[in-house]
Amino acid sequence: MTPSRLLLATSALWLTACAHTPTRHGLGDRQVLSPPGLAPLVPAYSVAIRSGDQVFVSGMTGIAPGTQDIVAGGVAAQTRQTLENIRAAVQAGGATMADVDECTVFLKDMADYAAMNAVYIEFFRVDPPARATLAVTALPRPAALVEIKCSARIRRRAGTP
């Protein structure tokens, strides 16, 4: 076989193999989640994504559902509303707060850590998720004092298919 015929035969074999390669798990089942009252506030932003048994929740702030207003009452009230918003997003994906594996918390002022943490503990009393907390100079919503993002893995529970 000549070198050019060998190259042509190898190329044809490679193209045939690529055409029959199965897609990776999760690429075909990606779903954008739109929990009630939590519409994206900016373009190119999804509140949450479900891919396979994973739910990824974008950074949430203490926006009252159905509005674009940050709740009043300081960092504790904002943390509570933020985590309620996260709960709605996680549930829209078929998970619960017990399924949350990791969170990242962004605080405008690290002096608010204790107040944020006191509310955070209410939502994750047992086996809390892995967490990082960072101080930031600003958040996208000027009145926001806290933003939290997280991810969860949907787990089968006794009595569920």
C-alpha positions as CSV (number, residue, x, y, z in Angstrom):
1,M,0.0,0.0,0.0
2,T,1.4,3.4,-0.9
3,P,1.9,6.0,1.8
4,S,-0.9,8.2,0.4
5,R,-3.4,5.2,0.4
6,L,-2.3,4.3,3.9
7,L,-2.9,7.8,5.1
8,L,-6.3,7.8,3.4
9,A,-7.3,4.5,4.9
10,T,-6.1,5.6,8.4
11,S,-8.0,8.8,8.1
12,A,-11.2,7.0,7.1
13,L,-10.9,4.6,10.0
14,W,-10.3,7.5,12.4
15,L,-13.3,9.4,11.2
16,T,-15.5,6.3,11.4
17,A,-14.4,5.7,15.0
18,C,-15.1,9.3,16.0
19,A,-18.5,9.2,14.4
20,H,-19.4,6.3,16.6
21,T,-17.9,7.5,19.9
22,P,-20.6,7.7,22.5
23,T,-21.3,11.1,24.1
24,R,-20.2,11.7,27.7
25,H,-22.8,11.1,30.4
26,G,-24.4,14.4,31.5
27,L,-24.0,16.4,28.3
28,G,-27.4,15.4,26.9
29,D,-29.4,15.9,30.1
30,R,-28.3,19.4,31.1
31,Q,-31.4,21.4,32.2
32,V,-31.7,25.1,33.0
33,L,-33.8,25.5,36.2
34,S,-36.2,28.4,36.7
35,P,-37.5,28.3,40.3
36,P,-40.7,30.4,40.9
37,G,-39.9,34.0,41.8
38,L,-36.2,33.6,41.0
39,A,-35.8,34.8,37.5
40,P,-32.3,35.7,36.3
41,L,-31.6,39.4,36.9
42,V,-29.0,39.8,34.1
43,P,-28.5,38.2,30.6
44,A,-26.2,35.2,30.2
45,Y,-27.1,33.9,33.7
46,S,-28.9,30.8,34.9
47,V,-30.3,30.6,38.4
48,A,-29.4,26.9,38.5
49,I,-28.5,24.0,36.2
50,R,-29.2,20.4,36.7
51,S,-26.8,18.0,34.9
52,G,-27.3,14.3,35.7
53,D,-27.5,14.0,39.4
54,Q,-25.8,17.3,40.1
55,V,-27.5,20.7,40.8
56,F,-25.3,23.8,40.4
57,V,-26.8,27.0,42.0
58,S,-25.4,30.3,40.8
59,G,-24.4,33.0,43.3
60,M,-27.6,34.1,45.1
61,T,-28.2,37.2,47.2
62,G,-31.0,38.1,49.6
63,I,-33.4,39.2,46.9
64,A,-37.1,38.8,47.9
65,P,-38.7,36.4,45.4
66,G,-40.7,38.1,42.6
67,T,-38.8,41.4,43.1
68,Q,-35.4,42.8,42.5
69,D,-35.1,44.2,46.0
70,I,-32.6,43.0,48.6
71,V,-34.4,42.3,51.9
72,A,-33.9,44.8,54.8
73,G,-32.5,43.8,58.2
74,G,-28.7,43.4,57.6
75,V,-26.6,40.4,56.9
76,A,-28.6,37.9,59.0
77,A,-31.8,38.7,57.2
78,Q,-30.0,38.7,53.8
79,T,-28.3,35.4,54.6
80,R,-31.7,33.8,55.5
81,Q,-33.3,35.0,52.3
82,T,-30.3,33.9,50.3
83,L,-30.4,30.4,51.7
84,E,-34.2,30.3,51.1
85,N,-33.5,31.2,47.5
86,I,-30.9,28.5,47.3
87,R,-33.4,26.0,48.8
88,A,-35.9,26.9,46.1
89,A,-33.3,26.4,43.4
90,V,-32.0,23.1,44.8
91,Q,-35.6,21.8,45.1
92,A,-36.4,22.8,41.5
93,G,-33.6,20.4,40.5
94,G,-34.9,17.6,42.6
95,A,-32.5,17.9,45.5
96,T,-32.8,19.1,49.1
97,M,-30.5,21.2,51.4
98,A,-29.2,17.9,52.8
99,D,-27.9,17.1,49.3
100,V,-25.7,20.3,49.2
101,D,-22.1,19.2,49.1
102,E,-20.3,22.6,48.8
103,C,-20.9,26.3,49.2
104,T,-18.9,29.4,48.7
105,V,-19.9,32.5,50.7
106,F,-18.9,36.0,49.7
107,L,-19.1,38.7,52.4
108,K,-18.7,42.4,51.8
109,D,-17.4,42.7,55.4
110,M,-15.7,39.8,57.2
111,A,-17.0,41.4,60.5
112,D,-20.4,39.9,59.4
113,Y,-19.0,36.4,59.5
114,A,-20.6,35.4,62.9
115,A,-24.0,36.8,62.0
116,M,-23.9,35.0,58.6
117,N,-22.7,31.8,60.2
118,A,-25.4,31.8,62.8
119,V,-28.1,31.7,60.1
120,Y,-26.1,29.3,57.9
121,I,-26.1,26.8,60.7
122,E,-29.9,26.8,60.8
123,F,-29.9,25.5,57.2
124,F,-27.1,22.9,57.6
125,R,-27.5,21.6,61.2
126,V,-26.1,18.0,60.4
127,D,-23.2,17.2,58.2
128,P,-22.7,20.7,56.8
129,P,-21.3,21.0,53.3
130,A,-17.7,21.9,52.5
131,R,-17.5,25.7,52.5
132,A,-15.2,28.6,51.8
133,T,-15.9,32.1,52.9
134,L,-14.3,35.1,51.2
135,A,-14.3,38.8,51.8
136,V,-15.0,40.8,48.7
137,T,-14.9,44.5,48.0
138,A,-18.2,44.6,46.1
139,L,-21.1,42.4,45.0
140,P,-23.2,42.8,41.8
141,R,-26.1,44.2,43.8
142,P,-25.0,47.3,45.7
143,A,-27.2,46.7,48.7
144,A,-26.1,43.0,49.0
145,L,-24.0,42.1,52.0
146,V,-23.7,38.4,51.2
147,E,-23.8,36.1,48.2
148,I,-23.7,32.3,48.3
149,K,-23.2,29.8,45.5
150,C,-23.4,26.0,46.0
151,S,-23.8,22.6,44.4
152,A,-25.7,19.5,45.3
153,R,-25.8,15.9,44.3
154,I,-29.2,14.3,44.3
155,R,-29.2,11.2,46.5
156,R,-31.7,8.4,46.5
157,R,-33.5,8.0,49.8
158,A,-35.2,5.0,51.3
159,G,-38.6,4.6,49.6
160,T,-37.8,6.5,46.5
161,P,-37.1,4.9,43.1
